[in-house]
Amino acid sequence: MTEIAFHFNAPDKLAYACRLLRKAVASGAKVVVTGDETSLQTLDTLLWTFSALEFLPHCRADSPLEQRMVSPIVLAAQIDGNEALPHHQVLLNLSDAVMPGYERFERTIEVVTLDEQDRQHARQRWKHYADRGYAITRHDLKLRENA
């Protein structure tokens, strides 16, 4: 069964996503990142520039299959049954809705900011997972920040 984790109180969703992705790549994980096209375009740029000394290898879901196979990070605006994703290890969902096909992944991570509308969407996603019997892990970034 897919492991579900919510990371709450992220001051900046995309900056936090960069840090999560850096950690995932360092540990050898393969990640598919979903979200709206604008967010993915911004994340694509950030992955080149967020750290002066690092580059996080990534590609878009519409890149050639060979590129998707070797890239530890794949950016996909949507996931549907017809999309040929090279791996199903970790799904990082940056969108407002539950991403269809999340159950094919070993782990799904949801990032939630301090914005009230984002929190409302997160509550709906949490309910969706809980109603289907998924155990949900909660990471409160504010508590971690104060520790």
C-alpha positions in Angstrom: 0.0 0.0 0.0 1.3 3.5 -0.8 2.8 5.4 2.1 1.3 8.9 2.3 3.1 11.8 4.0 2.0 15.4 4.4 4.6 18.1 5.0 2.8 21.0 6.6 3.7 24.7 7.1 6.2 25.0 4.2 6.9 28.8 3.9 7.5 28.3 0.1 6.2 25.2 -1.6 8.7 25.2 -4.5 11.8 26.0 -2.4 10.8 23.2 0.0 10.3 20.9 -3.0 13.9 21.7 -4.1 15.2 20.7 -0.7 13.1 17.5 -0.6 14.3 16.6 -4.1 17.9 17.2 -3.3 17.6 14.8 -0.3 15.7 12.2 -2.4 18.3 12.3 -5.2 21.1 12.0 -2.6 19.5 8.9 -1.2 19.1 7.3 -4.6 15.3 7.8 -4.8 13.5 8.3 -8.1 10.7 11.0 -8.0 7.8 12.0 -10.2 6.7 15.6 -9.4 3.2 16.7 -10.3 1.6 20.1 -10.2 0.1 22.8 -12.5 2.2 23.8 -15.5 3.2 27.1 -14.1 4.5 25.6 -10.9 6.4 22.9 -12.8 8.0 25.5 -15.1 9.1 27.5 -12.1 10.4 24.4 -10.4 12.3 23.4 -13.5 14.1 26.8 -13.4 14.7 26.5 -9.6 16.3 23.0 -10.0 18.9 24.7 -12.1 19.4 27.7 -9.8 18.4 27.1 -6.2 22.0 26.1 -5.2 25.1 27.6 -6.8 27.1 24.4 -6.4 24.5 21.8 -7.2 22.4 20.6 -10.1 19.5 18.2 -9.7 19.1 16.2 -12.8 15.6 16.3 -14.1 13.4 16.2 -17.2 9.9 16.7 -18.3 7.4 13.7 -18.7 7.3 14.5 -22.5 11.1 14.1 -22.9 12.4 11.1 -24.8 12.1 7.8 -23.0 15.8 7.3 -22.7 16.1 10.7 -20.9 13.2 9.8 -18.5 14.8 6.4 -17.7 18.1 8.0 -16.5 16.7 11.1 -14.8 15.9 10.7 -11.0 13.3 13.5 -11.2 10.5 13.6 -13.8 8.2 16.7 -13.9 4.7 15.7 -15.0 1.7 18.1 -15.2 -0.6 15.1 -15.2 -0.4 11.4 -14.5 -2.9 9.3 -16.4 -2.9 5.6 -17.3 -1.4 6.3 -20.7 1.7 8.1 -19.5 4.9 6.1 -19.7 6.6 7.0 -16.5 9.9 5.3 -16.0 9.5 4.7 -12.3 6.9 4.6 -9.5 9.0 5.0 -6.4 8.0 8.5 -5.0 5.3 10.9 -6.1 5.7 14.5 -5.0 2.3 16.2 -5.4 2.4 20.0 -5.6 -1.1 20.4 -7.0 -4.4 21.2 -5.2 -6.0 17.9 -6.0 -5.2 14.2 -5.4 -3.2 13.1 -8.4 -4.9 10.2 -10.2 -2.6 7.1 -10.2 -1.0 7.9 -6.9 -1.7 4.4 -5.7 0.9 3.1 -8.2 3.7 4.7 -6.3 5.5 3.3 -3.2 5.2 6.7 -1.5 3.3 10.0 -2.1 4.4 13.2 -0.5 2.1 16.3 -0.2 3.5 19.7 0.5 1.3 22.3 2.2 2.1 25.9 2.8 0.8 28.4 5.3 -1.8 29.8 2.8 -5.3 29.1 4.0 -6.6 28.1 0.6 -3.7 25.6 0.2 -4.5 24.2 3.7 -8.2 23.7 2.7 -7.1 21.8 -0.4 -4.8 19.7 1.7 -7.6 18.8 4.1 -9.6 17.5 1.1 -6.7 15.4 0.0 -6.1 14.1 3.5 -9.8 13.1 3.7 -9.5 11.3 0.4 -6.6 9.2 1.5 -8.0 8.6 5.0 -11.4 7.5 3.5 -9.5 4.9 1.5 -7.7 3.5 4.6 -4.2 4.9 4.0 -2.1 5.6 7.1 -0.9 9.2 6.8 2.3 10.5 8.3 2.3 14.2 9.3 5.5 16.3 9.3 5.0 19.8 10.8 7.9 21.9 9.5 7.2 24.6 12.0 7.8 22.3 14.9 11.0 21.1 13.2 12.1 24.7 12.6 11.7 25.5 16.3 13.5 22.5 17.5 
